[in-house]
Amino acid sequence: MPDTTETPTDEEQHETSTGDPAEGRFETRAIHAGQEPDPQTGAVMPPIHTSSTFAQDAPGEDRGYEYARTGNPTRTVLEENLAALEGAGYGRAFASGMAAINTVLNLLESGDHVVAGDDIYGGTHRLFRQVYEDYDLEFSFVDTTDIDAVSDAVRPATELVWVETPTNPLLRVNNIAALADIAHDTDALCAVDNTFATPYLQRPLEHGADIVSHSLTKYLGGHSDVVGGALVTDDPDLEEQFAFYQNSVGATPDPFGCFLVLRGIKTLPVRLDRHCENAQTLAGRLEDHPDVDRVYYPGLESHPGHDLAARQMDDFGGMVSFELDATLDETATFVSETERFTLAESLGGVESLIEQPATMTHAAIPREQRLAAGLTDGLVRASVGVEHVEDLWTDIERAIETAVA
Ligand SMILES: *Cc1c(COP(=O)(O)O)cnc(C)c1O
């Protein structure tokens, strides 16, 4: 296990976040990192290489590629780009976010123990409990905003601390540096699912994490038209293992998917600026609305993780959750009444989406347990898109008026 117990200084953080001057700042890297005009044709955009196999000059002498599961030139461009955005040495792309997360679990052996957040993505929870417990891995789910609870959960067999920040759907903010310290004290790895924040707003490796995972399906793809995942790390041993499992398991993305994500990433910074601006505006107005009991948005001073988020993130993201002063049915009517906000699960596209966790993403949780976790009947989760903010606000106001008695 790597020894990376030191947290970077502010100066180092600044250096990492602005990157190698030759590669440019974040916005420039988003467009150019890993991408040169094609030497043969001059094509400015990376070609989509569809070939499943690659000619060898002599037996065993290839030009960097031999078979497309093992490596594909379009995928390489995406992997180099993702590494550059996270300020990492290495990136690996996968067929989905879950395939990327599965690869991290492939590093573990039976008998190993994992400490994970108690409000992680449902699919991750399912993978841990319903797939890997059968392979004799043990999981403890704890409130990772409570650092003492995390320390108490760690055992000698703990090999991985797994967190998301901000979390889903209550947008809790986890302290990456503190969690990485706890993991490293026991020679465990700290992995952060950075899907909600994206590297534009938060780069977990700068805070001491060993592994960053992404669902490329969300903000990085950005247009709700592709499914993909990624892992990035600075550790050459981890990179070697990720490459091994990527090739051995074979959950790799197709070249068309890689191209779509690359195209999405070019506008990540401008999209995220608008997502954040719209989310901040709507969160502020919702907080003042008489039919809204509570708003969860790290950009609000009323949010318990606001100060930490202000230190750890460059802005507060595009996800806003809020509690209507309404019944389960009224809330269901509200999310059905919105028109600009489409009633759908998922997040991170240019279009606004809305959902009711109690009846949709978190419906599998028994009601009592759901309420205890803070997922009330009136809870609504919105992925705020990049439409005009006044159109979004009008839509919300009208739907509340229609739905809430
Ligand atoms: C969507 C999501 C995933 C899973 O990614 P897929 O691309 O759907 O497999 C994992 N983590 C978070 C936080 C997500 O939002």
The ligand as a Gaussian input file, in Angstrom:
#p B3LYP/6-31G(d) Opt

LIG

0 1
 C      -24.105000       7.203000     -11.770000
 C      -23.134000       7.034000     -10.675000
 C      -22.323000       5.888000     -10.585000
 C      -22.439000       4.724000     -11.545000
 O      -22.043000       5.083000     -12.827000
 P      -22.643000       4.371000     -14.150000
 O      -21.929000       5.097000     -15.257000
 O      -24.118000       4.576000     -14.144000
 O      -22.270000       2.925000     -14.065000
 C      -21.412000       5.828000      -9.547000
 N      -21.302000       6.830000      -8.645000
 C      -22.066000       7.920000      -8.697000
 C      -21.889000       8.983000      -7.668000
 C      -23.009000       8.078000      -9.706000
 O      -23.789000       9.172000      -9.746000

